[in-house]
Amino acid sequence: MNGLFCRFMEKLIIVGEAIYVLVVAVVTCVIIYDTRTPTKTLGYLLLVIFVPVFGIVFYFSFGVNYRKRKLYDKKIVGNDAVFESVKKTVLDLSYREMEQKKELLDDKADLTRMIFSESWSPLLPVTDMKLLVNGEAKFPEVLNVLEKARDHIHIEYYIYADDEIGNRIKDILI
């Protein structure tokens, strides 16, 4: 009987260790995914791995900003509502534009339908368009349009350089 109990306890310990290793693996993935700074990530990982149960409890008590998550969840719901509103407005404007320009779009009906249905890209009343293929053609045009702007400017660039063109754009925006 004593031998049977020992084997049962050994198996129970092995199962417990396997579950613990699985929990630690999942928690380390959560830490790596959620924690933004490498220093904090390494600190939490070391704590979880070397201080078994306390490390996990400590991370979920102090390492996760639940208030911030709650705010982001509310923002996402708000963004969905704004997105649907904008989408409806774009669709309404596009349908109106399609009706007004029906005679111009008749020979391009398949193309119009494809563009409109695949991406719900707006059909706008564009009367003038210019293709700018490189920076030499683009930036003088961008600067010209920025200087003419009177009401508002929407501009987005991934990289801003502290050079002649970047400083001219900065001066115009100021």
C-alpha positions as CSV (number, residue, x, y, z in Angstrom):
1,M,0.0,0.0,0.0
2,N,2.8,2.4,0.9
3,G,4.5,1.7,-2.5
4,L,1.3,2.4,-4.4
5,F,0.9,5.7,-2.5
6,C,4.5,6.7,-3.3
7,R,4.0,6.0,-7.0
8,F,0.7,8.0,-7.0
9,M,2.4,10.9,-5.3
10,E,5.3,10.8,-7.8
11,K,2.9,10.9,-10.7
12,L,1.0,13.7,-9.0
13,I,4.2,15.7,-8.6
14,I,5.2,15.1,-12.2
15,V,1.8,16.3,-13.4
16,G,2.0,19.3,-11.1
17,E,5.5,20.2,-12.4
18,A,4.2,19.9,-16.0
19,I,1.3,22.2,-15.3
20,Y,3.6,24.7,-13.6
21,V,6.0,24.6,-16.5
22,L,3.1,25.2,-18.8
23,V,1.8,28.1,-16.7
24,V,5.3,29.7,-16.5
25,A,5.6,29.4,-20.3
26,V,2.2,31.1,-20.8
27,V,3.1,33.8,-18.3
28,T,6.4,34.5,-20.0
29,C,4.7,34.8,-23.3
30,V,2.3,37.3,-21.8
31,I,5.1,39.3,-20.2
32,I,7.0,39.4,-23.5
33,Y,3.9,40.5,-25.4
34,D,2.6,43.1,-22.9
35,T,5.6,44.7,-21.4
36,R,7.0,47.5,-23.5
37,T,10.5,48.1,-22.1
38,P,13.2,45.5,-22.3
39,T,14.4,46.2,-18.7
40,K,11.0,45.6,-17.2
41,T,10.5,42.5,-19.4
42,L,13.7,41.0,-18.3
43,G,13.0,41.8,-14.6
44,Y,9.6,40.2,-14.7
45,L,10.9,37.2,-16.6
46,L,13.6,36.6,-14.0
47,L,11.2,37.1,-11.1
48,V,8.7,34.6,-12.6
49,I,11.3,32.0,-13.4
50,F,13.4,32.2,-10.2
51,V,10.8,32.9,-7.6
52,P,8.1,30.4,-8.6
53,V,4.6,31.3,-7.4
54,F,5.4,34.7,-5.9
55,G,6.8,36.0,-9.3
56,I,3.6,35.2,-11.1
57,V,1.4,36.7,-8.4
58,F,3.6,39.8,-8.3
59,Y,3.5,40.3,-12.1
60,F,-0.2,40.1,-12.3
61,S,-0.6,42.3,-9.2
62,F,1.8,45.1,-10.2
63,G,3.1,44.5,-13.7
64,V,-0.2,44.8,-15.5
65,N,-1.9,48.2,-15.8
66,Y,-5.5,47.1,-15.7
67,R,-6.8,50.7,-15.6
68,K,-5.0,51.5,-18.9
69,R,-6.4,48.3,-20.5
70,K,-9.9,49.3,-19.5
71,L,-9.4,52.7,-21.1
72,Y,-8.1,51.2,-24.3
73,D,-11.0,48.8,-24.4
74,K,-13.4,51.7,-24.2
75,K,-11.5,53.6,-26.8
76,I,-11.6,50.7,-29.2
77,V,-15.4,50.5,-28.8
78,G,-15.5,54.3,-29.5
79,N,-13.3,53.9,-32.5
80,D,-15.6,51.3,-34.0
81,A,-18.5,53.7,-33.7
82,V,-16.5,56.5,-35.3
83,F,-15.3,54.1,-38.0
84,E,-18.8,53.0,-38.9
85,S,-20.0,56.6,-39.0
86,V,-17.1,57.6,-41.3
87,K,-17.7,54.5,-43.5
88,K,-21.4,55.4,-43.8
89,T,-20.6,59.0,-44.7
90,V,-18.0,57.9,-47.3
91,L,-20.5,55.4,-48.8
92,D,-23.3,58.0,-49.0
93,L,-21.0,60.5,-50.6
94,S,-19.7,58.0,-53.1
95,Y,-23.2,56.8,-54.1
96,R,-24.2,60.5,-54.6
97,E,-21.2,61.1,-56.7
98,M,-21.8,58.0,-58.8
99,E,-25.4,59.2,-59.5
100,Q,-24.3,62.7,-60.4
101,K,-21.5,61.4,-62.7
102,K,-23.4,58.5,-64.1
103,E,-22.9,59.4,-67.8
104,L,-19.1,59.7,-67.2
105,L,-18.9,56.4,-65.4
106,D,-21.0,54.3,-67.7
107,D,-18.1,53.0,-69.8
108,K,-16.1,52.4,-66.6
109,A,-18.9,50.8,-64.6
110,D,-17.0,47.5,-64.0
111,L,-13.9,49.3,-62.7
112,T,-16.0,51.6,-60.6
113,R,-17.9,48.8,-59.0
114,M,-14.7,46.8,-58.3
115,I,-12.9,49.7,-56.7
116,F,-16.0,50.7,-54.7
117,S,-17.0,47.2,-53.5
118,E,-13.6,45.8,-52.8
119,S,-12.3,48.6,-50.6
120,W,-15.2,51.0,-50.2
121,S,-12.7,53.7,-51.4
122,P,-14.5,57.0,-51.8
123,L,-15.5,58.3,-55.2
124,L,-14.8,62.0,-54.9
125,P,-15.4,64.9,-57.3
126,V,-11.7,65.2,-58.3
127,T,-11.3,67.6,-61.2
128,D,-7.5,67.8,-61.3
129,M,-4.9,65.2,-60.5
130,K,-1.1,65.2,-60.9
131,L,1.2,62.2,-60.7
132,L,4.4,63.0,-58.7
133,V,6.9,60.2,-59.2
134,N,9.9,61.4,-57.2
135,G,10.9,63.9,-54.6
136,E,12.2,66.4,-57.1
137,A,8.7,66.7,-58.5
138,K,6.8,66.1,-55.3
139,F,8.3,68.5,-52.7
140,P,8.0,71.8,-54.6
141,E,4.3,70.8,-55.2
142,V,3.8,69.9,-51.5
143,L,5.4,73.2,-50.4
144,N,3.2,75.1,-52.8
145,V,0.0,73.5,-51.6
146,L,1.0,73.9,-48.0
147,E,1.6,77.7,-48.5
148,K,-1.8,78.0,-50.2
149,A,-3.6,76.3,-47.3
150,R,-5.8,78.6,-45.3
151,D,-8.2,76.6,-43.1
152,H,-6.4,73.4,-42.1
153,I,-3.6,71.0,-43.1
154,H,-3.5,67.2,-42.8
155,I,0.0,65.9,-43.4
156,E,1.6,62.6,-42.4
157,Y,5.2,61.5,-42.8
158,Y,7.0,58.7,-41.2
159,I,10.4,60.4,-41.4
160,Y,11.1,64.0,-40.8
161,A,14.6,65.2,-41.6
162,D,16.2,68.3,-40.2
163,D,17.2,69.4,-43.7
164,E,16.2,72.2,-46.2
165,I,12.9,70.7,-47.2
166,G,12.0,69.6,-43.7
167,N,12.8,73.0,-42.2
168,R,10.7,74.7,-45.0
169,I,7.8,72.4,-44.2
170,K,8.2,73.2,-40.5
171,D,8.3,77.0,-41.1
172,I,5.1,76.8,-43.2
173,L,3.3,74.8,-40.6
174,I,4.5,77.2,-37.8
